[in-house]
């Protein structure tokens, strides 16, 4: 017997929201993405709860809901400052660190959805290329290519500052 859906949501909602927030850059869109994913998970909960890793299954649903969202509507997302992410700087002048975070956050928000998802899964979720490929339904070489393009774009944006 698998995990109870309500119990799963109570224990895993916040980590799913953090993942969705990093993908969307917007707290309201993150809520929508997680709600969409959890609705899909609820409809298939018998199968999901019996999977070897139900959380991986639902995280994939979150990523898919994010990537598919772009296909359904034109994006007018405006990046906001990260809410739950720790500050990078530890020195006395936090103004520069805030400006740097804002530049990076804006650049990340400007990436195509799949590239952004690859970076979030690699650097926030700490997943390897094979696992990311599995989540995105692609190949590890495609993941590496998307990561390379995304990092090149971020580097270019960073050097403009």
N, C-alpha and C positions, 0 to 999 in steps of 0.2 A: 504494500500500500504506500502511496506517495504522500507528499506533504499537502496539508490543507491549504487551499488558495488564500483564505483570509490570513492565516498565519504567515504565509509566504509574503504577502503584501505588507503586513505589519513590519516584518524584519528586513525586507529588501527594497522597500520603496525609496528610501533616502539615497542609497547608492545608485539606484536606477535614475533618480532625478539628477544626481551629480553628473552621471555619464551623459544624460540627455542635455543638461545645461552646457556642458563642454562642447557638445555637438552643435547645439543651436545658438548658444550665446545669449539666450533670452529665457528668463525664468518661466514666462507664460507659455512659450513654445515648448519648453522642456516638459511642462505639465501635460500639454497636449500630446506630445510624443509618448510619454510614459502611459498616459491614459489609453491611447490607441493600442500600445503594445500589451498592456495588461488586459484590455478587453479581448484582444486576440488570444492571449494566453488563457483567459477564463473560458472562452469558447472551446478550447482544446485541452483543458486542464487535466483530464484523465490521462491523456498521452504525455503532456508536458511533465506532470508530476512523477511519472514513471520513468522518465529519461534518466540516463546516468548522471547528468548534470543539469537539473532543471533551471538553475540560475543562468547557465551559459545559453540555454535555449531562449530564455526570456530576454537576456541581454542582446541576443541576435535580433529578436523581435524589435527591441528599442532601436538598434542601429538601422534595421530595415525600415521602420516607421519614419526615421529621420531621413534616410536616403530617398524613400518613396515620396515623402512629403514634397520634395522639390518637383517631382514629376506631376503632381496633382495641382500645384498652384505656383504662380510666379512669386518669387521670394522678394519681400521688401524688408528683410531683417536688418535691423540696425544693431550693431554690437553694443553691448553694455559692459561695464566693468565687471570682472568676476566677483561674485558675492562670497562664495565659500572657499576660495582659494587663498592659501597663505601668501603673504607679501614676500617678494624676492629679496629685498634689501634688509640688512640688519644695521646699517650705519645710520648716522644722525640725519642725513638729508634724504628724506623719503619722497620728496617732490620729483627728483629725477627717476627714481625707481617706479613711481606711479606713472610718469610719462612714458617710460620704457614699456611697462606692462600694457598701457593703453595702446601704444603703437603695435605691439605684438598681438594683442587681442583683436585689434582692428584688422591686421593682416591675416590672422587665422580665420576671422569671420568672412573674409573675402575669398577664401579658397573654395574651389568646387567641393560639394558635399562629400564625395567619396574620398578626396584627398584629406579633407578635414577629419573625416571618420578614421582614416588610416593613422593620422598623427595622434588623435585622441586615444585610439586603441593601443597604439604602440607605446606612447609616453605616459599616459594616465593609467590605463588598464594594465600596462606592462605585458602585453601579449606579443608573442613572436609572430613572424610573417605567416607561418603556416596556419596558426590559429586565427589571425586576422583574415586571411584568405577564406577560411572556412566560414567565418561570421559574415563576410561580405559576398560569399558565393563566387569567388574569383580564384586566381592562382597566386602562389607566393611571389612569382616574378612580377605579376601585375601590382601586387601590394608594394613591392620594392620600387617599382617604377613610379607609382603614385606618391610614395613617401619621398622619393628623390625630387620629383617635380614640386611637391609641396614645400619641402625644405629649401629648395632653390628660390622659390617665390618669397618665402619668409626672409631668407638671407638678403634678397634684393630689396625688400621693403625695409629691412633693418639698416642696410647701408645708406639708404636715402635719408635717414634721420640724422 
